Amino acid sequence: MIERGGKLSAKTVKDVKGITPTPEVIKIVKESVTIYTDEWTGYNSLQRLYDHSFVKHNQGEYVNGRIHTNTIEDFWSLLKRGITGIYHFTSKKHL
């Protein structure tokens, strides 16, 4: 998760099935915010607690006004590039 112009929170979760990530979101994100995601069905439960909008990557939609996931995707891109380009490998312990 990343706040636009703010802090990043990245941690491992046991799996990405169904609502597994939802409790992690609830721990960190205030109820009064708007959440932008892609259309993955695991995010559907967030609509009950947050103003939740999403882009439809599977339909070729990557930006819809203010709705996009580019900020978090940029973070993952830089992290992956650092691992493959500099370190070549990172263990689960160091993630």
N, CA and C of each residue as an Amber inpcrd file, in Angstrom:
protein
   285
   0.8460000  -1.1680000   0.0000000   0.0000000   0.0000000   0.0000000
   0.8930000   1.2340000   0.0000000   0.4170000   2.2400000  -0.6840000
   1.1580000   3.4900000  -0.7010000   0.1710000   4.6510000  -0.7420000
   0.4660000   5.6490000   0.0400000  -0.3260000   6.8710000   0.0430000
   0.2850000   7.8050000  -0.9830000  -0.5100000   8.3280000  -1.8520000
   0.0290000   9.2430000  -2.8610000   0.6500000  10.4470000  -2.1700000
   1.9220000  10.6420000  -2.4260000   2.6550000  11.7140000  -1.7860000
   2.9600000  11.4340000  -0.3280000   2.8160000  10.1740000   0.0880000
   2.9990000   9.8420000   1.4930000   3.7990000   8.5760000   1.7020000
   3.4100000   7.8250000   2.7030000   4.1670000   6.6590000   3.1440000
   3.7850000   5.3820000   2.4020000   4.7450000   4.4710000   2.3960000
   4.5820000   3.1510000   1.8150000   4.5270000   2.1310000   2.9410000
   3.6870000   1.1200000   2.7800000   3.6620000  -0.0070000   3.6990000
   3.6780000  -1.2810000   2.8680000   4.7580000  -2.0350000   2.9810000
   4.8810000  -3.2830000   2.2310000   5.2340000  -4.3960000   3.2060000
   4.4940000  -5.4670000   3.1500000   4.8050000  -6.6130000   3.9900000
   4.3060000  -7.8650000   3.3110000   4.8510000  -8.9820000   3.7050000
   4.4160000 -10.2450000   3.1330000   3.1370000 -10.7050000   3.8270000
   2.3040000 -11.3790000   3.0820000   1.1050000 -12.0100000   3.6250000
   1.1760000 -13.4890000   3.2960000   0.4450000 -14.3070000   4.0600000
   0.5930000 -15.7590000   3.8760000   0.1390000 -16.2190000   2.4940000
  -0.8620000 -15.5640000   1.9190000  -1.3050000 -15.8750000   0.5680000
  -2.1290000 -14.7010000   0.0510000  -2.5150000 -14.7680000  -1.1920000
  -3.3390000 -13.7200000  -1.7720000  -4.6800000 -14.2850000  -2.2380000
  -5.1810000 -15.2200000  -1.4710000  -6.4740000 -15.8260000  -1.7750000
  -7.5750000 -15.0250000  -1.0980000  -8.6280000 -14.7720000  -1.8230000
  -9.8070000 -14.1360000  -1.2490000  -9.5200000 -12.8780000  -0.4760000
  -9.9020000 -12.8730000   0.8120000  -9.7950000 -11.6520000   1.6110000
  -8.5630000 -11.6230000   2.5060000  -7.5950000 -12.4720000   2.2870000
  -6.4060000 -12.5120000   3.1400000  -5.7560000 -11.1400000   3.3380000
  -5.5530000 -10.3330000   2.2820000  -4.9090000  -9.0240000   2.4880000
  -5.7880000  -7.9930000   3.2030000  -7.0970000  -8.1760000   3.2350000
  -8.0080000  -7.1740000   3.7870000  -7.6780000  -6.7730000   5.2210000
  -7.4330000  -7.6950000   6.1560000  -7.0980000  -7.2640000   7.5220000
  -5.8580000  -6.3700000   7.5890000  -4.8920000  -6.5880000   6.7140000
  -3.6960000  -5.7400000   6.6830000  -4.0550000  -4.3280000   6.2320000
  -4.9560000  -4.2220000   5.2930000  -5.4040000  -2.9030000   4.8370000
  -6.1210000  -2.1940000   5.9810000  -7.0120000  -2.8900000   6.6520000
  -7.7980000  -2.3020000   7.7440000  -6.8960000  -1.8120000   8.8770000
  -5.8060000  -2.5230000   9.1570000  -4.8820000  -2.1190000  10.2210000
  -4.2280000  -0.7730000   9.9360000  -3.9930000  -0.4760000   8.6650000
  -3.1830000   0.6830000   8.2920000  -3.9880000   1.8500000   7.7340000
  -5.0400000   1.5610000   6.9970000  -5.7480000   2.5980000   6.2540000
  -6.9730000   3.0950000   7.0220000  -7.0750000   4.4100000   7.1830000
  -8.2190000   5.0200000   7.8610000  -9.4810000   4.8490000   7.0190000
 -10.6160000   4.7390000   7.6730000 -11.8820000   4.5060000   6.9660000
 -12.3140000   5.6820000   6.0860000 -11.8070000   6.8550000   6.3160000
 -12.2630000   8.0430000   5.5950000 -11.5690000   8.2520000   4.2430000
 -10.7040000   7.3530000   3.8380000  -9.9420000   7.5570000   2.6090000
 -10.5770000   6.8650000   1.4110000 -10.1070000   7.2390000   0.2390000
 -10.4820000   6.5740000  -1.0040000  -9.3530000   5.6300000  -1.3750000
  -9.7070000   4.4240000  -1.7390000  -8.7200000   3.4190000  -2.1330000
  -8.8520000   3.1680000  -3.6290000  -7.7120000   3.1530000  -4.3100000
  -7.6670000   2.8490000  -5.7360000  -6.9140000   1.5350000  -5.9200000
  -7.5110000   0.5950000  -6.6320000  -6.8860000  -0.7030000  -6.8860000
  -7.1380000  -1.1080000  -8.3330000  -6.6620000  -2.2940000  -8.6670000
  -7.0950000  -2.9010000  -9.9190000  -8.3430000  -3.7310000  -9.6190000
  -8.7970000  -4.5000000 -10.5720000 -10.0750000  -5.1920000 -10.4270000
 -10.0040000  -6.5560000  -9.7430000  -8.8790000  -6.9140000  -9.1570000
  -8.7510000  -8.2130000  -8.5020000  -9.8940000  -8.3930000  -7.4980000
 -10.5560000  -9.5300000  -7.5350000 -11.7410000  -9.7620000  -6.6990000
 -11.4310000  -9.7900000  -5.2060000 -10.2080000 -10.0100000  -4.8140000
  -9.8370000  -9.9850000  -3.4100000 -10.0320000  -8.6240000  -2.7620000
 -10.1270000  -7.5770000  -3.5830000 -10.3460000  -6.2290000  -3.0570000
 -11.8300000  -5.8920000  -2.8740000 -12.7320000  -6.7520000  -3.3200000
 -14.1590000  -6.4380000  -3.2760000 -14.6690000  -6.1370000  -1.8720000
 -14.1390000  -6.8070000  -0.8750000 -14.6140000  -6.5880000   0.4960000
 -14.2680000  -5.1900000   1.0120000 -13.3260000  -4.5220000   0.3810000
 -12.9480000  -3.1730000   0.8060000 -14.0670000  -2.1680000   0.5650000
 -14.9650000  -2.4750000  -0.3600000 -16.0490000  -1.5450000  -0.6870000
 -16.9920000  -1.3140000   0.4830000 -17.0380000  -2.2380000   1.4250000
 -17.9150000  -2.0660000   2.5820000 -17.3680000  -1.0410000   3.5720000
 -16.0420000  -0.8480000   3.5760000 -15.4080000   0.0380000   4.5570000
 -14.8740000   1.3440000   3.9770000 -14.5830000   1.3480000   2.6940000
 -13.9070000   2.4850000   2.0820000 -14.6280000   2.9360000   0.8120000
 -14.3340000   4.1660000   0.4100000 -14.6920000   4.6140000  -0.9250000
 -13.6650000   3.9450000  -1.8370000 -14.0800000   2.9570000  -2.5990000
 -13.1650000   2.1040000  -3.3590000 -13.4560000   2.2230000  -4.8470000
 -12.4700000   2.6600000  -5.6050000 -12.5650000   2.7220000  -7.0580000
 -11.4410000   1.9010000  -7.6440000 -11.6440000   1.3930000  -8.8540000
 -10.6160000   0.5460000  -9.4550000 -10.5520000   0.7260000 -10.9600000
  -9.3910000   0.3660000 -11.5020000  -9.1930000   0.3370000 -12.9470000
  -9.2730000  -1.1120000 -13.4010000  -9.6370000  -1.2840000 -14.6490000
  -9.8470000  -2.6250000 -15.1960000  -8.6840000  -2.9970000 -16.1170000
  -7.6010000  -3.4540000 -15.5200000  -6.4230000  -3.8200000 -16.3020000
  -6.7440000  -4.8850000 -17.3430000  -7.6280000  -5.8240000 -16.9960000
  -7.9320000  -6.9130000 -17.9390000  -8.6740000  -6.4090000 -19.1760000
  -9.1670000  -5.1690000 -19.1390000  -9.8280000  -4.5650000 -20.3000000
  -8.9670000  -3.4770000 -20.9280000  -7.6980000  -3.4120000 -20.5080000
  -6.7790000  -2.4200000 -21.0620000  -6.9170000  -1.0360000 -20.4520000
  -7.6390000  -0.9220000 -19.3410000  -7.7900000   0.3710000 -18.6670000
  -6.7460000   0.4760000 -17.5600000  -5.8960000   1.4860000 -17.6470000
  -4.8330000   1.6610000 -16.6550000  -4.9680000   2.9680000 -15.8860000
  -5.6890000   3.9240000 -16.4550000  -5.9480000   5.2000000 -15.7980000
  -7.3740000   5.6140000 -16.1420000  -8.0890000   6.0750000 -15.1140000
  -9.4340000   6.6010000 -15.3180000  -9.5570000   7.8310000 -14.4160000
  -9.1620000   8.9900000 -14.9420000  -9.1190000  10.2020000 -14.1270000
  -8.0460000  10.0600000 -13.0530000  -8.4480000  10.1800000 -11.7740000
  -7.5050000  10.0320000 -10.6550000  -7.2730000   8.5630000 -10.2930000
  -8.0370000   7.6860000 -10.8660000  -7.9630000   6.2640000 -10.5020000
  -6.8600000   5.5840000 -11.3020000  -5.8270000   5.1270000 -10.5920000
  -4.7390000   4.3610000 -11.2050000  -3.9460000   3.6740000 -10.0960000
  -3.1420000   2.7140000 -10.4910000  -2.2840000   1.9990000  -9.5350000
  -0.8080000   2.2170000  -9.8710000  -0.5140000   3.2440000 -10.6430000
   0.8580000   3.4900000 -11.0950000   1.8230000   3.7180000  -9.9390000
   1.3900000   4.3500000  -8.8630000   2.2800000   4.6710000  -7.7500000
   2.8430000   3.4080000  -7.1220000   1.9870000   2.4540000  -6.8050000
   2.4510000   1.2180000  -6.1790000   3.1780000   0.3370000  -7.1960000
   2.7500000   0.3620000  -8.4360000   3.4330000  -0.4220000  -9.4600000
   4.8430000   0.1010000  -9.7060000   5.0370000   1.4140000  -9.6030000
   6.3790000   1.9940000  -9.7200000   7.2860000   1.4770000  -8.6050000
   6.7520000   1.4160000  -7.3750000   7.5360000   0.8930000  -6.2540000
   7.9940000  -0.5340000  -6.5270000   7.0560000  -1.4080000  -6.9230000
   7.4170000  -2.8130000  -7.1670000   8.4090000  -2.9310000  -8.3240000
   8.2580000  -2.1050000  -9.3340000   9.1810000  -2.1210000 -10.4620000
  10.6020000  -1.7770000 -10.0200000  10.7490000  -0.7300000  -9.2030000
  12.0680000  -0.3380000  -8.7070000  12.6670000  -1.4000000  -7.7900000
  11.8450000  -1.9990000  -6.9360000  12.3330000  -3.0500000  -6.0520000
  12.8310000  -4.2530000  -6.8550000  12.0190000  -4.7020000  -7.7930000
  12.4060000  -5.8620000  -8.6140000  13.6670000  -5.5690000  -9.4270000
  13.7630000  -4.3550000  -9.9620000  14.9470000  -3.9920000 -10.7460000
  16.1880000  -3.9800000  -9.8650000  16.0530000  -3.5080000  -8.6420000
  17.1830000  -3.5210000  -7.7120000  17.6400000  -4.9350000  -7.3890000
  16.6830000  -5.8270000  -7.2240000  17.0260000  -7.2090000  -6.9040000
  17.7180000  -7.8820000  -8.0860000  17.1290000  -7.7770000  -9.2720000
  17.7230000  -8.4710000 -10.4220000  18.9790000  -7.7820000 -10.9350000
  19.0400000  -6.4520000 -10.8260000  20.1710000  -5.7200000 -11.3880000
  21.3550000  -5.5820000 -10.4570000  21.1170000  -5.6050000  -9.1480000
  22.2070000  -5.3890000  -8.1940000  22.4640000  -6.6360000  -7.3540000
  21.4050000  -7.1120000  -6.7170000  21.5760000  -8.1950000  -5.7480000
  21.3880000  -9.5890000  -6.3510000  20.6620000  -9.6920000  -7.4550000
  20.4160000 -10.9320000  -8.1880000  19.5180000 -11.9340000  -7.4460000
  19.3990000 -11.8020000  -6.1410000  18.5580000 -12.7050000  -5.3670000
  18.2770000 -12.0860000  -4.0030000  17.0840000 -12.2900000  -3.4900000
  16.7390000 -11.8430000  -2.1420000  15.9400000 -12.9450000  -1.4810000
  16.3680000 -13.3590000  -0.3230000  15.6700000 -14.4290000   0.4000000
  14.4020000 -13.8930000   1.0510000  13.4980000 -14.7820000   1.4350000
  12.2840000 -14.3920000   2.1360000  12.6340000 -13.6510000   3.4360000
  13.6950000 -14.0730000   4.0790000  14.1100000 -13.4320000   5.3290000
  14.3680000 -11.9430000   5.1240000  14.9820000 -11.5690000   4.0270000
  15.3390000 -10.1790000   3.7810000  14.2460000  -9.3750000   3.1100000
  13.1930000 -10.0270000   2.6690000  12.0580000  -9.2770000   2.1430000
  11.2070000  -8.8200000   3.2940000
